[in-house]
Amino acid sequence: MERVAVYVHADDPISQSGVVSQLRTRPELRVLDPEEQDRAAVLLVVADTVDERTVALLRRLRRTTASPLVLVVSRVDDTGLATAVECGVVGLERRREATPANLARAIASAARGEGSMPADLLGRLLEQMGRLQRQVLDPRGISFSGLHSREIEVLRLVAEGYGTREIAQHLAYSERTVKNVLHDITSRLQLRNRSHAVAYAIREGLI
């Protein structure tokens, strides 16, 4: 079995040594020393809460590494939960539930590109996302993908085989408007062309 290389960042030396000692008991993990941290497949951050110091660390790690982040905290409110996800956290555990087995599962999930968090926190996060969509994005015609409703409609028609002129007629736009919409989509999302944009929309479940 190939072991997952993990490096631990903690906000105090006692937490650092305690978590490292626990993780070293797991045969599926390889806990890295400080000089090896750039080899980590997963980064584990241990903190009391999602405060300014923790957020600064998470953002720095997200900028400087492609390794997924797992966060262990004593407490987290709704704002901290959303901020952690915004900072790139894919796995979250409460300290009181952070047994070696639970941490190993969260780390393994992150290494596979999967997310993990307690069910009640996931429910709170989904509720926040729904509230954001209803109260902020929907009134502006924007989806979580960052695409406006008219952009999604244009991509749907492109996917159905319509040309620029046909799309313009169907939506009562000018051809220039349709071209501008497609150009905005491909530029903003760094897509190569309209076919790539359609593939993106299908992959994201937008059309």
C-alpha positions in Angstrom: 0.0 0.0 0.0 1.3 3.4 -1.0 1.4 5.7 2.0 0.0 9.3 1.7 2.6 11.9 2.5 1.1 14.5 4.9 2.6 17.6 6.5 1.1 19.1 9.7 0.8 22.8 10.3 -0.4 23.6 13.9 -0.8 27.0 15.6 1.2 25.8 18.7 4.0 23.3 19.3 2.0 21.1 21.6 -0.8 20.6 19.0 1.9 20.0 16.4 3.7 17.3 18.3 0.4 15.7 19.5 -1.1 15.4 16.0 2.1 14.2 14.4 2.5 11.5 17.1 -1.1 10.3 16.4 -0.7 10.3 12.7 2.6 8.3 12.8 0.6 5.4 14.2 -1.3 5.1 10.9 0.4 2.7 8.4 -1.4 4.4 5.5 0.3 7.8 6.2 3.8 9.1 6.0 4.2 12.2 8.2 6.8 14.5 6.8 9.5 16.4 8.6 9.7 20.2 8.1 12.4 19.9 5.5 10.2 17.6 3.5 7.0 19.6 3.5 7.2 20.5 -0.2 6.7 16.8 -0.9 3.3 16.6 0.9 0.4 15.2 -1.0 -1.9 16.7 1.7 -1.5 19.5 4.1 -3.2 19.2 7.5 -3.8 22.5 9.4 -4.6 22.4 13.1 -6.1 25.5 14.7 -8.4 26.6 17.5 -10.8 28.4 15.2 -11.0 30.0 11.7 -9.6 33.4 12.8 -7.4 35.9 10.9 -4.2 34.0 11.6 -5.7 30.7 10.4 -7.2 32.3 7.3 -3.8 34.0 6.5 -2.1 30.6 6.7 -4.7 28.8 4.6 -4.5 31.5 1.9 -0.7 31.4 1.9 -0.7 27.6 1.5 -3.3 27.8 -1.3 -1.0 30.3 -3.1 2.2 28.3 -2.7 1.1 24.7 -3.1 -1.3 22.6 -5.1 -1.7 20.1 -2.3 -5.2 19.8 -0.9 -5.9 21.2 2.6 -7.5 19.5 5.5 -8.5 21.6 8.5 -8.9 20.5 12.2 -10.5 23.1 14.4 -12.0 23.3 17.9 -15.0 25.3 16.8 -16.3 26.9 13.6 -19.3 29.1 12.9 -21.1 29.5 9.6 -18.8 32.4 8.5 -15.7 30.5 9.4 -17.0 27.4 7.6 -17.6 29.4 4.4 -14.3 31.1 4.7 -12.4 27.8 5.1 -14.0 26.5 1.9 -13.2 29.7 0.1 -9.5 29.3 1.2 -9.4 25.9 -0.5 -10.1 23.5 2.5 -11.5 20.2 1.2 -11.7 18.3 4.4 -12.7 19.5 7.9 -12.7 17.8 11.3 -13.6 19.0 14.8 -10.8 18.5 17.3 -13.0 16.5 19.6 -13.7 14.0 16.8 -10.2 14.0 15.3 -9.2 10.5 16.2 -6.2 9.0 14.3 -8.7 7.0 12.2 -10.9 9.9 11.3 -7.9 12.1 10.4 -6.5 9.3 8.3 -9.8 9.0 6.4 -10.0 12.7 5.8 -6.4 12.8 4.6 -6.9 9.8 2.3 -10.1 11.4 0.9 -8.3 14.7 0.2 -5.5 12.8 -1.5 -8.0 11.2 -3.8 -9.5 14.5 -4.7 -12.6 14.0 -2.5 -14.0 16.2 0.2 -15.1 15.3 3.7 -16.7 17.0 6.7 -19.2 16.1 9.4 -22.7 15.8 8.1 -24.1 18.7 10.2 -21.4 21.1 8.9 -22.1 19.9 5.3 -25.7 20.7 5.9 -24.9 24.2 7.2 -22.6 24.8 4.2 -25.3 23.7 1.7 -27.8 25.9 3.5 -25.5 28.9 3.1 -25.0 28.2 -0.5 -28.7 28.0 -1.1 -29.3 31.3 0.7 -26.5 32.9 -1.3 -28.0 31.7 -4.6 -31.5 32.9 -3.6 -30.7 36.2 -2.0 -27.6 37.4 -4.0 -27.0 35.5 -7.2 -30.6 34.9 -8.5 -31.6 38.5 -8.4 -28.6 39.3 -10.6 -29.2 36.4 -12.9 -25.9 34.7 -11.9 -25.3 31.0 -11.1 -22.6 29.6 -8.8 -20.6 28.9 -12.0 -20.2 32.6 -12.5 -22.3 32.5 -15.7 -25.3 34.8 -16.2 -28.6 33.2 -17.2 -28.3 34.6 -20.7 -24.8 33.1 -21.1 -26.1 29.7 -20.1 -29.0 30.1 -22.6 -26.6 31.0 -25.4 -24.4 28.0 -24.6 -27.4 25.7 -24.6 -28.4 26.8 -28.1 -24.8 26.4 -29.3 -24.9 22.9 -27.9 -28.1 22.2 -29.9 -26.3 23.2 -33.1 -27.6 26.7 -33.7 -25.3 29.2 -35.4 -24.8 32.8 -34.4 -27.5 34.2 -36.6 -30.0 31.6 -35.4 -29.2 32.2 -31.8 -29.6 35.9 -32.3 -33.1 35.4 -33.8 -34.1 32.9 -31.2 -33.2 35.2 -28.3 -34.0 38.5 -30.0 -30.4 39.6 -29.7 -28.1 41.1 -32.4 -25.5 38.9 -33.8 -22.9 41.2 -32.3 -24.4 40.6 -28.8 -24.3 36.8 -29.3 -20.6 37.0 -30.3 -19.8 39.3 -27.4 -21.5 36.9 -25.0 -19.5 34.0 -26.3 -16.3 36.0 -26.2 -16.9 37.1 -22.6 -17.5 33.5 -21.5 -14.3 32.1 -23.2 -12.2 35.0 -22.0 -13.4 35.0 -18.4 -13.2 31.2 -17.9 -10.0 30.9 -20.1 -11.7 28.6 -22.6 -10.3 28.1 -26.1 -13.4 28.5 -28.2 -17.2 28.0 -28.2 -16.9 24.2 -28.4 -14.7 24.3 -25.3 -17.3 26.5 -23.6 -20.1 24.1 -24.4 -18.0 21.2 -23.0 -17.4 23.2 -19.9 -21.1 23.9 -19.4 -22.0 20.2 -19.9 -19.3 19.1 -17.5 -20.5 21.5 -14.9 -24.1 20.5 -15.3 -25.2 23.9 -16.6 -26.9 22.7 -19.7 
